[in-house]
Amino acid sequence: MKRIGLVTALLLALTSAPLVAPTAVPVLSGAEAACTKAPKWKARANPRFGISLSYTSSANLGEDLGHEQQRFGTRIPVLRTWDNGVPEPHVVEQRNEWYGKRWLVTSIKIAPSAVLSGDHDAALRRYFAAMPRRSPVFWNYFHEPEDEVKRGEFSAEQYRRAFRHIAGIAASECRGNLYPTLVLMGWTADPASDLDWHDLYPGKRYVSVLAWDPYNGAEGYASSYRSPRDIAGAVVRASRSAHRPFGIAETGSVRINGDASGEGRADWLRKMASYFRAQNAVFVTYFQSTNNGDFELRDEPSLRAWGAAMH
């Protein structure tokens, strides 16, 4: 339709027969319009639950998935992964074989200045082209950038511009399953943090889902199992104020003192799952890791509780 409009405009100019008013603008088709902004997530009745995979080595992700499925005793519907830089297409395609039709919540990390230089544009195009084509991919650029902004490594404006730049490249694929997802700390949404998540928000045109990382004891220590509302209420309110669906890209809790069996954490996990169902989250992934604290679920009560959520 664009080409026909251009040809018509040239003919009109050549014949000096202005059949269209000078202020008229071309009307984009539905497909063309969809390729200029983030695809809209269609709400579903229930969130899907999953876990993070180890990010120490991309070669271990397939093995880690098999190990975790055996440990939980059930299929894992959603996977959370991270990459420093942009993976090559053959790496993405190999992972696609491992992951199958699971939902993917994945992050890439490149300095905003490098993104805005355009040096990574070709690699980013190849990256998005290699992504799965049917199952949802909730991709994120530079998860939890708050500390880097605070340290002055880059500004909030640079971050927003870089996110928009990458979102434009992803949108050029014209695929409805690539959902740009902003991932921020859960603490950032809390009024007590003195942070404003709006500073990092690229705008609704560039974000399909707002995702957060709320923890019970994010520093690796907790004296109690706080209620789900206390932990995540602020992120739910922030997402609704932005008129965007929300996801939980990371959550977790260490076992508190006195909970040797893990029964207390298992009860907390069930309450968290119930809360996020009631709040209509898109996805919830547990941080299955000992990085910065022993959040990993190994005790039988916790494994059963989160396995039931994923079932």
N, C-alpha and C positions, 0 to 999 in steps of 0.2 A: 504494500500500500504506500510506503514511503516513496518508492521509486516512481510509481505512477503519479504521485502528487508532485514530485520534482519535475518530471517530464511535462506534465500539464502546465506547471508554472512557467517553464521555459517557453512553451508554445504560446502561452498568453502574452508573455513579454515580447516575443518576436512579432506577433500579429497585432500588438497594441489593442487587444480586445479584452479589457479587464472584466471578466465574468465573475470574479470573486473579489469581495471587498478587500482593501489592503490590510485591514486589521484581522482578517480571518486566520486561524491557526489550524494546522493539520490535526486530525483526531487520531490518537494512537490506538491500535488494535489492542485487545486484551493481552495477547502474548507479548507485544512490545512493551506495554505498561508494566507487566509483571517482571520484566527483566531490568527495571530501573530501581527497584526497591526490594527490601527484605521480604521474603514470602511470609504470608500470614499462617501462624500455627492454628490448626483447627482443633478446638477443644475436644477432649475425650473424657469419658466417664471416670477413668481412674488413671493415676500416674503409674509409670513403670519404674521399678526399683532395680538397682544394680550396684556395682562396686568399681573401684579403680583397679587398674592393672599396674604392675611394677613398671617404672620408667627408667630403671637403671641401664637397660639395654634393650633396644628394639627387637633384637633377635630372640629375647626371652619372652616376649609378649604372648606368643602362641602357647608356649609351655606354661606360662603363668595362668592363662585362661583355663587350660585343661586341669591344672592343679587346683584352682579355686572352685571349679565346677565339681570336682571330686570332693573337695572339702565341704562345700555347702550341700552337696547331694541333690542339686537341681540346676536347671539351665539358668544362666545369668542373662537377663534380657537387655541390660544397658551397661555399656563399658565406658569408663572414664580414662583417658590417656592424655599425655603431654609430649610435646616435642620442642627442643631448642632448635630453632631454625625451621626450615621447610623440608620435610621428607621428600626424597625422590619418588617419582611415580611407581617404580618397581617395588619400593618398600611399601607404599600405600596399597598396591595391588596384592602383595603377599599377605598383608594384614587383612585385606578384604576376604581372602580365602579362609583365614582363621576365624574371623568375626561372623561370617555368614550374614544373616539378616537382622542381627542385633542392632539396637539403637547405639549411636556413638556420640559421646560428648568429648570433644578433643580440642586441645589448645596448641597453638604455635607461638613461638616467641622470637621476635626480631625487634631490634631497636627502632623506635618511630622514625628517627632520622634516616635509617637505612630503607625503611618502607617508603618514605616520602621521596627519596632519591630516585625511585623507580628501578633500582638495581635488581630487585627481587620479583618484578612483575612477571617475567617469563616463568620463573620457578613456581610462583603462586598460581598462574594459569594451569600449569601442568598438574599441580597438586590438586586443585579443585576438579579438574577433568578426570583425575584418577579415582576420585571418591566414589563410594557406592551410589548407585542410581535409584534404588528403590527404598531402602530403609532410611529413616531420618538421620541426618548428620547435623548435630548442634555444634558448629565450629566456633571457636573463640580465638581472638587475637590477644595475646599477652594477659593471661589471667592474673587477677589481683595486682594491678599496677600501682596501688596506693603507696606502697613503701618507696618505690622508685621515684614517684612524683614528689613525695615528701623529702627524699634525699637530694632532689634537684637533678636527677639523671636525665629527666625530660619533663616537660610541662604537661599539664592536663590538656591544654589545647593541642599540643603535638600528638598526644595519645588519641584524642578524638579524631583528628585529621587522618592519622594512620589507620585507625579502625575503619573510617569511611572509605579510605582508598582501597583497602583490602575487600571491604564489602562490595564495592563497585566491581572488582575483578570477579568475585564469586557470583555476583548477579549476572555478569555477562555470560555465564554458563546457561542461563535461562532454565534452571532446574529447580523445581519446587520443593526438593528435599534438602537443600542446603540452607540451614537456618542460622544466620549470624546471631551469636549468643554472647552477651556481655557477662563476664564472670567477675564479681567483686567479693571482697570479704563481707561476711555477715555483719561484722562490727561496724562497717561503714554506714549501714542503714540505721544504726542505733543513734538516737539524738545525743547520747552521752559521749559519743566518739569525737564530737566537734568536727566531723568530716561531712562533706556534702557529696553524695553520690552523683548528683546532677552534673558536677564538674567533669566527670568522666563519661557521661552518657552521650553517645554520638548522635542521638535522636531516633525517634521511632521509625523513620524511613530506613534506618540502617540496622535495626535490631529487631529480631523476631521474638526472642525470649530473653528475659532478665534472669540471670542465674547468680547464686550466692553460695558462700562457703561458711555457714554457721556451725560452730562447734560447741561442745560442752568441754571446756578446758582446751582452748586452741593452743596454749603454750605447753601442753603435755602434762598438765596437772589439773585435777578437779577434786573438790572436797565433797561434792554432792552431785546427784543427777538432776540437773535443772529441768524444769518443765519445757515441753516443746514450744509453748507460746512465749515463754521467757527467752528462749534461744532464737526462735525464728519469727516471732510476731512482727518485728520491725521490717524484715525483708518482705514479708507478705504485704504489709501496708505500703511499702515503697513501690513494689511492683504494681499494685493496683492503682496507685496514684499516677503511674506512668501509662496505665491502660495497656499493660503488657502481661502475658502469661509468665509465670515464674518457674524456675527449676532450681534444684539443689545440686550443684556440681560437686560439692564435697560436704560431708558431715561426719561426725564421729565423736567418740568419747573414750577416754582411758577408763579402766576400772578403778573405782574409788577405793580407798582403804576400807577394809572390812568386807569387801565383795569378792572374796577369793574364788567362789564358785562361778561368778559371772551372772548369777540369777538377777541381780539388781540391774546390771546393764541390759540384760535381755528384756526385762520389763520396760526399761527406758526405750529400747529399740522398737518395741511394739507400740508404745505410745507415740513415738516419732512417726512411725509409718501411718498410724491412724490419723494423726494430726495433718500430715501432708495429703492424705486422701481427702480429708474433709475440706482442706483449703484448695483442692484441685490443682496440685502441682503437676507440671508436665513430666518431670523425671526427678528421681532422687538417687544419688550414688554415694555409697559409703566409702570413706577413705581407708582402704584396706592396706595399712602401711604402718611401719614403725618409724617413719621419718618425722623428726621433731616431736616424738612422743609415741608411746606404744598404743596406737589406736586399733591395731590389727585384731580381728575377731578370730580367736582360736578356741576359746572355751565352748563346750557343747551347747550350753543354754543360749549364748549369743549367736552361734551359728544357726541354731534351729529358728531363733526369732527372725533373723534377717533372711534366712532361707525361705521362711514362710511368706515374707513380704515379697520376695522375688518370684515366688511360685505362681 
